[in-house]
Amino acid sequence: MQQKKLAFIGAGNMSRSIISGLIKSGYAKENILAANPSTPKLDGLKAEFGIHTTQSNDEACQFADAIVLAVKPQIMGDMCGELQKNNDLSGKLFLSIAAGLPVARLQEMLGGEYPVVRIMPNTPSLLGKGMSGMYADSTVSEADRQYVDDVMNSVGETVWVNEEAGINGVIAAAGSSPAYFFLFLQNMQEEAMNMGFDKEQSRLMVQQAMLGAAEMVCNNPDLELSELRAQVTSKGGTTAEAVNTFINEGLKDIVSKSMRAAVARADEMAKQL
Ligand SMILES: NC(=O)c1ccc[n+]([C@@H]2O[C@H](COP(=O)([O-])OP(=O)(O)OC[C@H]3O[C@@H](n4cnc5c(N)ncnc54)[C@H](OP(=O)(O)O)[C@@H]3O)[C@@H](O)[C@H]2O)c1
């Protein structure tokens, strides 16, 4: 991985996860800096990872070749306004993990057509099992794309979208989708309880089945999901009966409608920022 000087502006949960992933992947701690207004998170990062820390975003900017914009979307405008007022931003690469802010809007906030990669990570990134969707326009070089890909690979997998609108599809498929699985599991847990199992037994059964199923999917990349399902579904058996009930009751349509609702909401929210 290229070793740029990398600063994180905003030292919250997502920054912490990426920093942790980078250090585990062998990124030099001397090349990482985190900036945050309050000190407790900075003290924790310094103690755990030995990285540089500062309460000054300007100092972060001066340190860095690449800057992760990791504050809440609502304060991004003010924060970038200060950055551009106090610093020369030319030659710097920006990585934005803020939900809903398009590249053009970020460039406007930064006051120039600086290279910006827009990243949509998801919450399992906090465990190193993330899925990030990324978009960059032509201002970002191939080498910088590769760099950002390597950074985000330290907390999980990555996909690039060719059109920025594709980021909303990433939100529907990966950003929001852990919650779909939680809902499905919750319903299964409740039904197991209706069948007489206690809460803990019910949870254990459904979560362990999910974990095993996820590993089977990940360990068999060449098998279509439908083939995997066929392999565990004997004709006329119990699994077939349950699966056919899902299909006949319109699961596919429910999934499609739900994912489209997520995309529509992402479109709406982007207009409000
Ligand atoms: N967490 C996720 O799963 C997830 C997923 C996708 C995208 N994101 C995006 O990632 C970004 C960060 O999310 P997060 O979950 O890490 O949020 P977070 O834990 O709230 O972190 C945001 C950090 O920004 C700091 N901050 C506030 N004002 C600042 C300023 N002017 N300059 C520098 N730092 C400032 C906050 O410091 P104080 O606490 O001291 O105020 C806080 O430590 C957000 O834009 C979010 O949309 C998060």
The ligand as a MOL file (V3000), in Angstrom:
LIG
                    3D

  0  0  0     0  0            999 V3000
M  V30 BEGIN CTAB
M  V30 COUNTS 48 52 0 0 0
M  V30 BEGIN ATOM
M  V30 1 N -20.7300 4.8630 11.4940 0
M  V30 2 C -21.1250 4.3310 10.3670 0
M  V30 3 O -21.4890 3.1330 10.2980 0
M  V30 4 C -21.1250 5.1400 9.0710 0
M  V30 5 C -21.4890 4.4990 7.8880 0
M  V30 6 C -21.4500 5.2360 6.6950 0
M  V30 7 C -21.0600 6.5610 6.7050 0
M  V30 8 N -20.7310 7.1760 7.8800 0 CHG=1
M  V30 9 C -20.3500 8.5940 7.8280 0
M  V30 10 O -19.0940 8.7650 8.4490 0
M  V30 11 C -19.0200 10.0830 9.0210 0
M  V30 12 C -18.5760 9.9230 10.4540 0
M  V30 13 O -19.4760 9.0530 11.1090 0
M  V30 14 P -19.1550 8.4510 12.5430 0
M  V30 15 O -20.1180 7.3610 12.7680 0
M  V30 16 O -17.7050 8.1940 12.6810 0 CHG=-1
M  V30 17 O -19.5860 9.7320 13.4110 0
M  V30 18 P -19.0960 10.1980 14.8550 0
M  V30 19 O -18.6650 9.0180 15.6670 0
M  V30 20 O -20.1340 11.1180 15.3900 0
M  V30 21 O -17.7770 11.0590 14.4980 0
M  V30 22 C -17.7930 12.3600 14.0260 0
M  V30 23 C -16.6210 13.0760 14.7040 0
M  V30 24 O -16.4810 14.3650 14.1560 0
M  V30 25 C -16.0370 15.2210 15.2130 0
M  V30 26 N -16.2510 16.6020 14.8590 0
M  V30 27 C -17.3430 17.4050 15.0460 0
M  V30 28 N -17.1160 18.6410 14.5570 0
M  V30 29 C -15.8600 18.6350 14.0280 0
M  V30 30 C -15.0480 19.6080 13.3750 0
M  V30 31 N -15.4950 20.8410 13.1280 0
M  V30 32 N -13.8130 19.2520 12.9800 0
M  V30 33 C -13.3280 18.0100 13.1970 0
M  V30 34 N -14.0570 17.0420 13.8040 0
M  V30 35 C -15.3020 17.3370 14.2090 0
M  V30 36 C -16.8360 14.7690 16.3910 0
M  V30 37 O -16.1860 15.2020 17.5710 0
M  V30 38 P -16.9690 15.3930 18.9770 0
M  V30 39 O -17.6000 14.0930 19.2960 0
M  V30 40 O -15.8900 15.7820 19.8920 0
M  V30 41 O -17.9830 16.4660 18.6970 0
M  V30 42 C -16.7940 13.2420 16.2200 0
M  V30 43 O -15.6860 12.6900 16.8890 0
M  V30 44 C -20.4130 10.6970 8.9020 0
M  V30 45 O -20.4030 11.6430 7.8660 0
M  V30 46 C -21.3070 9.5240 8.5570 0
M  V30 47 O -22.3360 9.9270 7.6680 0
M  V30 48 C -20.7430 6.4900 9.0630 0
M  V30 END ATOM
M  V30 BEGIN BOND
M  V30 1 1 1 2
M  V30 2 2 2 3
M  V30 3 1 2 4
M  V30 4 1 4 5
M  V30 5 2 4 48
M  V30 6 2 5 6
M  V30 7 1 6 7
M  V30 8 2 7 8
M  V30 9 1 8 9
M  V30 10 1 8 48
M  V30 11 1 9 10
M  V30 12 1 9 46
M  V30 13 1 10 11
M  V30 14 1 11 12
M  V30 15 1 11 44
M  V30 16 1 12 13
M  V30 17 1 13 14
M  V30 18 2 14 15
M  V30 19 1 14 16
M  V30 20 1 14 17
M  V30 21 1 17 18
M  V30 22 2 18 19
M  V30 23 1 18 20
M  V30 24 1 18 21
M  V30 25 1 21 22
M  V30 26 1 22 23
M  V30 27 1 23 24
M  V30 28 1 23 42
M  V30 29 1 24 25
M  V30 30 1 25 26
M  V30 31 1 25 36
M  V30 32 1 26 27
M  V30 33 1 26 35
M  V30 34 2 27 28
M  V30 35 1 28 29
M  V30 36 1 29 30
M  V30 37 2 29 35
M  V30 38 1 30 31
M  V30 39 2 30 32
M  V30 40 1 32 33
M  V30 41 2 33 34
M  V30 42 1 34 35
M  V30 43 1 36 37
M  V30 44 1 36 42
M  V30 45 1 37 38
M  V30 46 2 38 39
M  V30 47 1 38 40
M  V30 48 1 38 41
M  V30 49 1 42 43
M  V30 50 1 44 45
M  V30 51 1 44 46
M  V30 52 1 46 47
M  V30 END BOND
M  V30 END CTAB
M  END
